[in-house]
């Protein structure tokens, strides 16, 4: 009878592709051979990809995977589970651990405070809606100190057109999200603008 460790490395890697990240950590502590096999970047890059897919996370929210050290890959693979565990242990209301004010200049195009804001799953990108603006912010990679940066701003050139609602962003591909912005021309009817 053959054990898992008696299999060729390629087959072991295929088996490991089905194992949850926390169990990979546990397996790496069993013996030198499993520790060596689980020290392979490909195992953890694959684990991060599976976690993003399973948890509906926007993979570009992570730093480019090749810029992460092995320990960073492990943390990225475990982060959604740790977050879920924290939330499930919370009793009652969950409060933010950090609040940030995002400021930007809109010139003559309207108020700059958000009517609505949505964080893209993964926690790095935020879409904010103001009276005449839609803003995309990069809050920085998860697990790092927040460093908000305004990436792009779309605005209505008409002082008579006002935005008032935004749909919840939904994933349209591995690399993009889509959402709709609702607005109206003052004194006229509603219209929708789709963004991707």
N, C-alpha and C positions, 0 to 999 in steps of 0.2 A: 504494500500500500504506500502511495506517494503522498507526501505532505505538500502544503503550499510552497514551502521553501525548496522542495525538491524539483519544482517546475523550472523550466527555462525563464530567464529574466523577462523576456517579451510577454510570456503568458502571465507572469506575476503582475506586470504592469497593466495588462488587460483586466485582471481581477480587481486590482486597486482602483481602476477607473470607475468601479461601482460602489466604492466604500466612501462613507461620509467623512469629511475632514477631521472631526473629533476622533473618529476611530482610526484614521491614519496616524494621528499623533500618538494614540495609545499603542498602535502596532509598532511605531518607530522605537518604542521603549522596550520591546520584547527581547531583541538580540541585535548583535552587530550587523548581521546580514540585512534584517528588515530596516535597521537604522540607515544603512548604506543605500539601500534601494529607495527609501523614502527621503533621502537627501538629494534626489534627482529633481531638478527644476521642473521638468516636464510633468511629473506627478502633480505638483502643486499648481502649475499653470492650468492643467486640466481640471483640477479640483475647483479653482476659482471660476473657470468657465461654467462648470456644472452648477455651482452655487448661484451664479448670476442668472442662469437660465431657470433654475428651480425657484428662486426667490423673486423672479421678474425684476432683477436689477439691471440698470443701464451700464453695461460693461465699460464704456468710455468714462464712467464716473471714477474708475480706478486710475491711478497713475499708469502710464504705459507699463505693462507687466514686465517688460525686459529691463526697466529701470529699477525694479524692486529687488532687494536682496531676498534670499530664500526665506528668512524670517518674516519679511514683509508679505511675501506670498502666503505663508501659513496664516498670518493674521488676517489677511484679506479673505481667505477661505473660511475662517472661523467667525469673522465679524457679524454676519447676519444671524448666526445661531446665538451668539452672545447677546446681541441686541434683543432678539426674541425672548431669550431667557430673562433678561432684565425687565422687559415689559410684562411678562407673565407673572413675575414675582412682585410687581408693583401693586400695592393695595390702593384701590380707588383711583383718584385723578393722577395723571402723569403730568409733571411740570417740566418745562425746558430747563436744561442745565446751563444754557448759554443763550443770551439774546444779543443780537447785533442790529444796528441801524444801518441800512443801506441808503446812501445818499448819492444822487446824481443830478446833473444840471439839465434842465429841459428848456431853458430859454423862455421863449414866448409861447410854447406849445401846450401849456396847461399845468395843473398841479402835479407835483412829483411824488406824493404819497400814494401807496398802493391801495387799490380797491380790493384786490385779490392777489394771492401769491400761491404758487404750487412748487413743491420740491419734486424733482424727477427722482424716481426710485434709485437709490444708490447714494443720495445725499449730497452730491457735488453741485448739481445745477439747480437753479431756481428761476422760475418764470414769474415775473411780476406784471400786473396790469394796473395802470393808472388811467386817468380820464382820457388821455390821447396817446398813451404810450404803452408798448409792450417791451419789457426788458428781459434780457437773458443774462444771468449772473453766474460766474464760476466761483463757488464758495471755497474751492480748494479740495484736494483729495481727502476722502474719509480717513480719519485717524491722524490727521495733521492739524496744526493750529489753523483756525479759519483765516483765510486771506481773501476776502471778497474782491472780485474784479468784474466790472461791467464788460461783457463780451460784445453785446449788440443791443441796439435800441431801434424799434420800429415805431413810427408815430404818424398820426394823421396830420396832413398839412392844412386841413380845413379847420378853422375855429368853430365851424358849425357842426362838426361830426364828433360824437362823444362815444367812447367805449364804456360798457357797463358790466360785462360778464365774460368769463372765460371758462371753457370746458376743462375737465380734468384731463391732463395730457395722457395719451395712450401710446404704447409702443407700436410703431409701424414697421420697424425692422430692428436688427441688432444694433444699428448705428443711429437710429433716429426715432423721435417721438412726434406725434401730431396733436394739435389741439385747435379749437375754434374760438374766435373772439367775437362777441356780439356787441354791436354798436348801433347807433342811429344818428341820422341827420336831425338836428334839432328842428322840431316842428313837422317832421316827416316820419316814415315808418322805420322798422328795424331792418338790419342787414347783418350778414355773417361774413367774416373773413376767416379763411382756413390757413393755418400756418403749419409748416413742417420743418 
